[in-house]
Amino acid sequence: MRAIQIARLDGPQAAEVVDIDEPGADGAVLIDVHAAGVAFPDALLSRGLYQYKPDLPFVPGAEIAGVVRSAPADSGVSAGDRVAGLTMLSGGMAEVVALPAERVFTLPDNVSFEAGAGLLFNDLTVHFALRTRGRLAEGETVLVHGAAGGIGTSTLRLAPALGASRTIAVVSTEDKADIARAAGASDVVLADGFKDAVKELTGGRGVDVVVDPVGGDRFTDSLRSLGVGGRLLVVGFTGGEIPTVKVNRLLLNNVDVVGAGWGAWTFSHPDYIREQWAELEPLLASGKVSAPAPEVYPLERAADAIAALENRTARGKVVVALR
Ligand SMILES: NC(=O)c1ccc[n+]([C@@H]2O[C@H](COP(=O)([O-])OP(=O)(O)OC[C@H]3O[C@@H](n4cnc5c(N)ncnc54)[C@H](OP(=O)(O)O)[C@@H]3O)[C@@H](O)[C@H]2O)c1
């Protein structure tokens, strides 16, 4: 089968198309992959900068969508079913993958393979961050950084269905504002000077929740943008720098900084992903939550697809087409 392989750790351009053996079923669900999602960890993995370091060579890709080729009788899916699946951190960018049944999910008919390949990783993270860690309540306002990225567009799509009455998207350029608006943002502000813009938009009250996949030097202004009882959800550090918190700010303003590490949570809560999908799947099927509208790259350009996240040119979620 054709697959993307990374054999050296000098960045996204190391990602090459190769021919390798198909995996055996061996008690797993075998899936003919139509598309694979690209996420920020793929760029970090290509440089050996992620906390998880697979042996070389490895196939990148944390999530896929495709058609079941074969499945164990008790897996809940059968040959021919349209599914999305999580490899979690590597193995997805290949024409065939074998996944344990608990990481395979039936795709609603109205969600394309490309959209399906781009939704699990981010939507489940955002659902976890807003619902479980962020305690999002009905009528609250959510601000999201990196709003035209994967986690960002996912937040904009999901937050209203989870209760938010307003979403404020923070992007670095006007060009990215359109992506955030298309994903459903109520308001879009530029990263440069976002604190003052948020103050004005909220009449000085501040927001209830900040979703932060960026970190870096925006962190303190994010804390300052929270209203009383607000929560800042730490999701990632695409900005590179890991910020520090002066805890007197938390005390003075009664705000929380909350870690939201979805992968680690799923390891300590084995039924959690199923429970999440039981809530998300009907929202997608009914259209209450729109499917992602990803940028699709052909397999031959997987390296460019991964690079787009590293060099900040990605517009929305990025996926690679396998078929
Ligand atoms: N906590 C969890 O469980 C979990 C799960 C999944 C992903 N993550 C993390 O979430 C983060 C976002 O992932 P993603 O897939 O959404 O990435 P993405 O699609 O590349 O989006 C990230 C956004 O970060 C912004 N950014 C700011 N400074 C940047 C820089 N120096 N380089 C690149 N981007 C920069 C960009 O928006 P602007 O240009 O508009 O600023 C970009 O749109 C990553 O750190 C990832 O590891 C965490």
The ligand as an SDF file (V2000), in Angstrom:
LIG
                    3D

 48 52  0  0  0  0  0  0  0  0999 V2000
   -4.5030   19.4890   24.7620 N   0  0  0  0  0  0  0  0  0  0  0  0
   -4.8300   18.5600   23.8950 C   0  0  0  0  0  0  0  0  0  0  0  0
   -5.3400   17.5200   24.2620 O   0  0  0  0  0  0  0  0  0  0  0  0
   -4.5440   18.8080   22.4470 C   0  0  0  0  0  0  0  0  0  0  0  0
   -5.1640   18.0520   21.4390 C   0  0  0  0  0  0  0  0  0  0  0  0
   -4.9330   18.3980   20.1010 C   0  0  0  0  0  0  0  0  0  0  0  0
   -4.0530   19.4420   19.7980 C   0  0  0  0  0  0  0  0  0  0  0  0
   -3.4410   20.0940   20.8180 N   0  0  0  0  0  0  0  0  0  0  0  0
   -2.5140   21.2110   20.5690 C   0  0  0  0  0  0  0  0  0  0  0  0
   -3.2440   22.3310   20.1260 O   0  0  0  0  0  0  0  0  0  0  0  0
   -2.3780   23.1620   19.3630 C   0  0  0  0  0  0  0  0  0  0  0  0
   -3.0730   23.5580   18.0700 C   0  0  0  0  0  0  0  0  0  0  0  0
   -3.1650   22.4480   17.2110 O   0  0  0  0  0  0  0  0  0  0  0  0
   -3.8850   22.6170   15.8040 P   0  0  0  0  0  0  0  0  0  0  0  0
   -3.8560   21.2750   15.1610 O   0  0  0  0  0  0  0  0  0  0  0  0
   -5.1430   23.3700   15.9680 O   0  0  0  0  0  0  0  0  0  0  0  0
   -2.8290   23.5600   15.0470 O   0  0  0  0  0  0  0  0  0  0  0  0
   -3.0820   24.5500   13.8060 P   0  0  0  0  0  0  0  0  0  0  0  0
   -4.2260   24.0710   12.9870 O   0  0  0  0  0  0  0  0  0  0  0  0
   -1.7650   24.7350   13.1730 O   0  0  0  0  0  0  0  0  0  0  0  0
   -3.5450   25.9180   14.4950 O   0  0  0  0  0  0  0  0  0  0  0  0
   -2.7110   26.5740   15.3810 C   0  0  0  0  0  0  0  0  0  0  0  0
   -2.8610   28.0760   15.2820 C   0  0  0  0  0  0  0  0  0  0  0  0
   -1.8520   28.6180   16.1520 O   0  0  0  0  0  0  0  0  0  0  0  0
   -1.5600   29.9360   15.7210 C   0  0  0  0  0  0  0  0  0  0  0  0
   -0.1310   30.2300   15.9170 N   0  0  0  0  0  0  0  0  0  0  0  0
    0.3600   31.2350   16.6800 C   0  0  0  0  0  0  0  0  0  0  0  0
    1.6800   31.2450   16.6610 N   0  0  0  0  0  0  0  0  0  0  0  0
    2.0810   30.2330   15.8570 C   0  0  0  0  0  0  0  0  0  0  0  0
    3.3500   29.7540   15.4410 C   0  0  0  0  0  0  0  0  0  0  0  0
    4.4840   30.3200   15.8540 N   0  0  0  0  0  0  0  0  0  0  0  0
    3.3960   28.6840   14.6090 N   0  0  0  0  0  0  0  0  0  0  0  0
    2.2590   28.0880   14.2020 C   0  0  0  0  0  0  0  0  0  0  0  0
    1.0170   28.5110   14.5670 N   0  0  0  0  0  0  0  0  0  0  0  0
    0.9230   29.5700   15.3930 C   0  0  0  0  0  0  0  0  0  0  0  0
   -1.9830   30.0340   14.2570 C   0  0  0  0  0  0  0  0  0  0  0  0
   -3.0070   31.0180   14.1960 O   0  0  0  0  0  0  0  0  0  0  0  0
   -2.6900   32.5730   13.9550 P   0  0  0  0  0  0  0  0  0  0  0  0
   -1.6770   32.6390   12.8330 O   0  0  0  0  0  0  0  0  0  0  0  0
   -4.0120   33.1450   13.5800 O   0  0  0  0  0  0  0  0  0  0  0  0
   -2.1550   33.0950   15.2560 O   0  0  0  0  0  0  0  0  0  0  0  0
   -2.5890   28.6780   13.9230 C   0  0  0  0  0  0  0  0  0  0  0  0
   -3.7860   28.8030   13.1750 O   0  0  0  0  0  0  0  0  0  0  0  0
   -1.0690   22.3790   19.1890 C   0  0  0  0  0  0  0  0  0  0  0  0
   -0.1470   22.8300   20.1390 O   0  0  0  0  0  0  0  0  0  0  0  0
   -1.4800   20.9570   19.4910 C   0  0  0  0  0  0  0  0  0  0  0  0
   -0.4010   20.1790   19.9510 O   0  0  0  0  0  0  0  0  0  0  0  0
   -3.6600   19.8070   22.1190 C   0  0  0  0  0  0  0  0  0  0  0  0
  1  2  1  0
  2  3  2  0
  2  4  1  0
  4  5  1  0
  4 48  2  0
  5  6  2  0
  6  7  1  0
  7  8  2  0
  8  9  1  0
  8 48  1  0
  9 10  1  0
  9 46  1  0
 10 11  1  0
 11 12  1  0
 11 44  1  0
 12 13  1  0
 13 14  1  0
 14 15  2  0
 14 16  1  0
 14 17  1  0
 17 18  1  0
 18 19  2  0
 18 20  1  0
 18 21  1  0
 21 22  1  0
 22 23  1  0
 23 24  1  0
 23 42  1  0
 24 25  1  0
 25 26  1  0
 25 36  1  0
 26 27  1  0
 26 35  1  0
 27 28  2  0
 28 29  1  0
 29 30  1  0
 29 35  2  0
 30 31  1  0
 30 32  2  0
 32 33  1  0
 33 34  2  0
 34 35  1  0
 36 37  1  0
 36 42  1  0
 37 38  1  0
 38 39  2  0
 38 40  1  0
 38 41  1  0
 42 43  1  0
 44 45  1  0
 44 46  1  0
 46 47  1  0
M  CHG  2   8   1  16  -1
M  END
$$$$
